[in-house]
C-alpha cells in the first residue's frame, strides 16, 4: 500500500505541532517571518508577543484557516496547507470573545459545537455528561448563557472547545478581562486537560500566566525572538519575572503598530 505524502513527511509522533520557516505575507508586509518551532504532546506552550507581533496570524495558519506564503507546518500529523480539514477536525479553539451564542443555554451551546466537530448524538450525550462533571456545571446546563457571569461563560467556552477531546486546543487570549481568581481557576482546567494528554497552545497578555507554561515563545516583528522554559528565559535574560523578560525582548521591536 502506497503511503500518502503526509504519512511520508509527518514529524515524530511525540511532536504534535511542527513549523518550519512558516511565513505569511500580505503584499509587501511580512506578518509572520520564517518561524520554526515544535510543540510536544501534552505540553502547555505559551505563545507571547505584543500586539502586531504576528501571533494571531500564526495561529490562523496552524489552525488551517489561512494558507502560508512560504514554509510549512504540521498539526496533529497533518500538513496545514494540504490537509486543513484534517487539522480542523483534530483541534479545538477558544478566543478571547468566547464565541458563544448568548441566547442559547449551556447545553445548547456545547451540543452545537459538538455537532460542528462531527460528533455523533451518542458521543455528544456521553461527552456532555463527562464534561459537566469535570467542570462542575451540571446545575448550570439549562441556564441561558447571557445571564451568566464571565467566569461561567469562560467555562462553557472551554467546554465547547474541548468537548470532542481534541489532540490540541488553541486558546487565543482566553482570560482577557477576567479577574485574577477566575483566571487561576481557568488555569486549573488547563492543567487538567494537559495531564490527560491534550496539548495546550495559549496566548496571553498576562505575563504571570507565562510562568504556568512548560515552554514559552516570544514573538517580535513576526519572528520568534526567544523560546525556552520560563526558568530558562529568566536565567538567560537575568530577570526575576517573565514580565521583565518580555519587556526586555519587546524593546527590540521595530514595528510601530
C-alpha positions as CSV (number, residue, x, y, z in Angstrom):
1,X,0.0,0.0,0.0
2,X,1.5,3.3,-1.1
3,X,1.9,5.9,1.7
4,X,0.5,9.4,1.2
5,X,2.8,12.5,1.2
6,X,1.6,13.4,4.7
7,X,2.4,9.9,6.0
8,X,5.9,10.1,4.5
9,X,6.8,13.6,5.7
10,X,4.9,13.9,9.0
11,X,7.1,14.6,12.1
12,X,7.8,12.4,15.1
13,X,4.5,11.3,16.8
14,X,5.6,12.9,20.1
15,X,5.6,16.3,18.2
16,X,2.0,17.5,17.6
17,X,2.9,20.9,16.2
18,X,5.8,21.5,13.9
19,X,6.5,24.7,12.0
20,X,9.5,25.2,9.7
21,X,10.2,28.6,8.2
22,X,6.4,29.3,8.4
23,X,5.7,32.7,6.7
24,X,2.7,34.8,5.9
25,X,2.9,37.9,3.8
26,X,0.2,40.5,3.0
27,X,1.5,42.3,-0.1
28,X,4.9,43.7,0.9
29,X,4.2,43.3,4.6
30,X,5.5,40.1,6.3
31,X,3.3,39.4,9.3
32,X,5.0,36.1,10.2
33,X,8.6,35.8,9.2
34,X,10.1,32.3,8.8
35,X,9.2,30.9,12.3
36,X,10.5,27.5,13.2
37,X,9.4,25.6,16.4
38,X,7.9,22.3,17.7
39,X,5.4,21.5,20.4
40,X,5.2,18.2,22.2
41,X,2.2,16.1,23.1
42,X,0.6,17.2,26.4
43,X,2.7,20.4,26.6
44,X,1.4,23.8,27.7
45,X,3.0,26.1,25.2
46,X,2.8,29.8,25.7
47,X,2.9,31.9,22.5
48,X,3.5,35.5,23.5
49,X,4.1,38.8,21.8
50,X,2.9,42.4,21.7
51,X,0.0,43.5,19.6
52,X,1.1,43.3,15.9
53,X,3.8,40.8,16.6
54,X,2.1,38.1,14.4
55,X,0.7,35.7,17.0
56,X,-2.9,35.6,15.7
57,X,-1.7,35.3,12.0
58,X,0.5,32.4,13.0
59,X,-2.4,30.7,14.9
60,X,-4.7,31.1,11.9
61,X,-2.2,29.2,9.7
62,X,-1.7,26.5,12.4
63,X,-5.5,26.0,12.6
64,X,-5.8,25.6,8.8
65,X,-7.7,28.9,8.4
66,X,-5.0,30.7,6.5
67,X,-2.6,29.5,3.8
68,X,1.1,30.0,4.4
69,X,3.0,32.2,1.9
70,X,6.1,30.0,2.5
71,X,7.4,27.3,4.7
72,X,5.3,24.5,6.2
73,X,3.6,23.4,9.4
74,X,2.2,20.1,10.7
75,X,-0.5,19.9,13.3
76,X,-1.7,16.6,14.7
77,X,0.2,14.8,12.0
78,X,-1.3,16.8,9.0
79,X,0.1,19.5,6.8
80,X,-1.9,22.7,7.4
81,X,-1.7,23.7,3.7
82,X,-2.5,20.4,2.0
83,X,-4.9,18.9,4.7
84,X,-6.6,21.9,6.5
85,X,-9.8,20.0,7.1
86,X,-8.0,17.1,8.8
87,X,-6.3,19.6,11.0
88,X,-9.5,21.4,11.9
89,X,-11.2,18.1,13.0
90,X,-8.3,17.4,15.5
91,X,-8.1,20.7,17.2
92,X,-10.2,22.9,19.5
93,X,-10.2,26.7,19.5
94,X,-11.2,29.3,22.1
95,X,-10.9,33.0,21.5
96,X,-11.0,36.0,23.9
97,X,-14.5,36.8,22.8
98,X,-15.6,33.2,23.8
99,X,-17.6,32.7,20.6
100,X,-20.7,31.6,22.4
101,X,-24.4,32.1,21.4
102,X,-25.7,34.1,24.4
103,X,-29.4,33.4,23.6
104,X,-28.8,29.6,23.9
105,X,-28.4,27.6,27.1
106,X,-25.2,26.0,28.2
107,X,-26.2,22.6,26.9
108,X,-27.4,24.0,23.6
109,X,-24.1,25.8,23.0
110,X,-22.0,22.8,23.8
111,X,-24.2,20.5,21.7
112,X,-24.0,22.9,18.7
113,X,-20.2,23.0,18.8
114,X,-20.0,19.2,19.3
115,X,-22.2,18.8,16.2
116,X,-19.9,21.1,14.2
117,X,-17.0,19.0,15.2
118,X,-18.8,16.0,13.8
119,X,-19.6,14.1,17.0
120,X,-22.4,11.5,16.9
121,X,-25.5,12.0,19.1
122,X,-24.4,9.2,21.4
123,X,-20.9,10.6,21.7
124,X,-22.3,14.1,22.4
125,X,-24.5,12.7,25.2
126,X,-21.6,10.9,26.8
127,X,-19.2,13.8,26.3
128,X,-21.5,16.3,27.8
129,X,-22.1,14.2,30.9
130,X,-18.4,13.8,31.4
131,X,-17.5,17.4,30.8
132,X,-20.3,18.7,33.1
133,X,-19.0,16.6,35.9
134,X,-15.4,17.6,35.3
135,X,-16.2,21.3,35.3
136,X,-18.9,21.1,38.0
137,X,-21.5,22.5,35.6
138,X,-24.4,20.1,36.0
139,X,-26.7,22.6,37.7
140,X,-26.0,25.2,35.0
141,X,-26.7,23.1,31.9
142,X,-30.1,24.7,31.3
143,X,-29.0,28.3,32.1
144,X,-29.1,30.8,29.2
145,X,-25.5,31.9,28.6
146,X,-26.4,35.6,28.5
147,X,-27.4,35.6,32.2
148,X,-24.1,34.0,33.4
149,X,-21.1,35.8,34.9
150,X,-17.9,36.0,32.7
151,X,-16.2,33.2,34.7
152,X,-19.0,30.8,33.9
153,X,-19.1,31.8,30.3
154,X,-15.4,31.1,30.1
155,X,-16.1,27.6,31.5
156,X,-18.7,27.0,28.8
157,X,-16.4,28.2,26.0
158,X,-13.7,25.9,27.2
159,X,-16.1,23.0,27.4
160,X,-17.3,23.8,23.8
161,X,-13.7,23.9,22.6
162,X,-12.8,20.6,24.2
163,X,-16.0,18.5,24.1
164,X,-14.6,16.4,21.2
165,X,-11.4,15.6,23.1
166,X,-9.1,17.3,20.5
167,X,-5.4,16.5,20.4
168,X,-4.6,20.2,20.6
169,X,-6.6,23.1,21.9
170,X,-5.7,26.7,20.8
171,X,-6.5,29.3,23.4
172,X,-6.2,32.8,22.0
173,X,-6.1,35.3,24.9
174,X,-8.8,33.3,26.7
175,X,-8.5,35.2,30.1
176,X,-8.7,38.7,28.7
177,X,-10.8,40.9,31.1
178,X,-11.2,38.2,33.7
179,X,-10.4,38.7,37.4
180,X,-7.3,37.0,38.9
181,X,-9.2,34.4,40.9
182,X,-11.2,33.3,37.8
183,X,-8.0,33.3,35.8
184,X,-6.4,31.0,38.3
185,X,-9.4,28.6,38.2
186,X,-9.3,28.6,34.4
187,X,-5.6,27.5,34.6
188,X,-6.7,24.6,36.8
189,X,-8.8,23.4,33.8
190,X,-5.7,23.8,31.5
191,X,-3.6,21.7,33.9
192,X,-6.3,19.1,34.0
193,X,-6.6,18.5,30.2
194,X,-2.8,18.7,29.8
195,X,-2.4,16.0,32.4
196,X,-4.7,13.9,30.4
197,X,-2.5,14.3,27.3
198,X,-4.1,17.2,25.5
199,X,-1.7,19.8,24.1
200,X,-2.5,23.4,25.1
201,X,-1.3,26.3,22.8
202,X,-2.1,29.5,24.6
203,X,-1.6,33.2,24.0
204,X,-1.9,35.8,26.8
205,X,-1.2,39.3,27.7
206,X,-0.9,38.4,31.4
207,X,2.8,37.7,31.9
208,X,2.3,35.9,35.2
209,X,0.4,33.2,33.2
210,X,3.6,32.6,31.2
211,X,5.0,31.2,34.4
212,X,2.4,28.4,34.2
213,X,3.6,27.2,30.8
214,X,6.1,24.4,30.2
215,X,7.8,26.5,27.5
216,X,7.3,30.0,26.2
217,X,7.9,31.5,22.8
218,X,8.1,35.3,22.4
219,X,7.4,36.9,19.0
220,X,8.8,40.2,17.9
221,X,8.2,41.7,14.5
222,X,6.9,38.5,13.1
223,X,9.8,36.4,14.3
224,X,10.4,34.2,17.3
225,X,12.9,36.2,19.4
226,X,13.1,33.7,22.3
227,X,11.9,30.2,23.1
228,X,12.6,28.3,26.3
229,X,11.2,27.3,29.7
230,X,10.2,30.2,31.9
231,X,13.1,29.5,34.2
232,X,15.5,29.3,31.2
233,X,14.3,32.6,29.8
234,X,14.6,34.3,33.2
235,X,18.2,33.0,33.6
236,X,19.2,33.9,30.0
237,X,17.9,37.5,30.4
238,X,18.9,37.9,34.0
239,X,15.4,38.6,35.1
240,X,13.3,37.7,38.2
241,X,9.9,37.5,36.4
242,X,8.5,36.8,32.9
243,X,7.2,40.3,32.8
244,X,10.8,41.6,33.0
245,X,11.9,39.1,30.3
246,X,9.0,40.2,28.0
247,X,9.8,43.9,28.4
248,X,13.5,43.4,27.6
249,X,12.7,41.4,24.4
250,X,9.8,43.6,23.3
251,X,12.0,46.7,23.4
252,X,13.8,45.3,20.3
253,X,10.7,45.7,18.2
254,X,10.9,47.9,15.2
255,X,7.2,47.8,14.1
256,X,5.2,50.8,15.1
257,X,1.8,49.1,15.3
